[in-house]
Structure formats: structure tokens, C-alpha cells
Amino acid sequence: MLHHQDLANAVELALSGAIDSLVVNVAGDAPISAYEMAELTGGDDETSSKPLVNPWRGQVETSLARSLGFRPEVLTAYQASRENKL
């Protein structure tokens, strides 16, 4: 998950040349489930007690982006919700 404000910051970093010829993952600081996102945005999603087949599906490793100077400003979806940025 990445807030659009942080995506813009990542694009600016890329345009500066810091990411030339690299594949870089950018993401916020905390993963969030589809259920949590639905709850934050006022949706109603049915939950399940079934175990996840692959709980790491969709997670990305972001240390390269951090080493190149990327720092998210909106760290979590909960922060975005509190600051009315959803």
C-alpha cells in the first residue's frame, strides 16, 4: 500500500536520476489487509476464518528505495484516515 502523495515523491526521486536503471519497490511502512481497508473506507467486507494460503502475497521489500532516499510521509492507511487523506 502506498499513498498517492508518497507515489508522487517516488516519481520525483526517479526523475532526479536516483533510480536510473533500477527496479525499485516503494511502499508505506505498514501492510494492511483488504478487510482493514474496507473497514477504514466505510465498506463492509465479509471476513473468513480460513487460513491464508500465502500470507506474504503482495508484500514488497523496500530497503533499496530507502537506501536511495525514499521516505514515505503517509506511513499507514490509519494515518491517512486520521488526516482525512483517503
N, C-alpha and C positions, 0 to 999 in steps of 0.2 A: 504494500500500500504506500502510495506517495501522494502528498497533497499537491495540487496544481501549482501553488506558489513555489514549492520546492522543485517541481519539474522545470519551471522557468529558470530557477537558479542553476540547475544541472545543465540546461541548454546554454546559458551564459558561460558556464565553465567550459563546455565543449567548444563554443565559438571563440573562446580565448586561446584555444590550441592546446590546452592542458590534457585533452583526451585523444589527441590525434592518433589514429591507427590502433586504438584500443577498443575492446568491448567492455563496457563498464556497467555494472548493475547499480542502480540508485534506488533507495527505499527509505522509508521513515524508520524510526527507532524501534517500533513495537509491532509485531504481527497482529492481525485482527481476523477473526473468523467472519464468514458471511452472516452468521447469526447475530454476532455483535454489531456488525454494520447495519443490518436490518433494524435492530433494536434502536441504534443511535439515530437512524433516519426516520423512525416512526413506522417502519414496516412491521409486518407480522409474519415471521417465518417459522414453520413447523420444525421443532427440534427432534433429534433422534438419539437414542442411547446406543446405537450400533457403533462399534469401534471404527476408527478411520483406517482405511487400507494403507494410506501413506500420509501420516500427519505432517510431513515436511513438504508435501506437494505445494508448489507455488512460492516457497521461501527462496530468497536470493541472498547471496553472500556479498556484502557491500564494502569490504575492507579496502579494495582498490580505489573505489570512489572517495573514501575517506582520506586515503593517502594522497590523493590528487587535490584535496581541498574541499570536497563536497561536504557540507554540513546542513542537514535539514533544519528548518526553522519551525515547522509544524511537526513535532515529534511523534504524535499519536493521533488517531482519529478522535479519541476522547478530548484531546486538547483542541482540535478543530471544532468539535461540537461545543465545548465551553466558550470558545471565542467566536461562535457563530460563523464559522468558515466552511461549513459543509456544503 
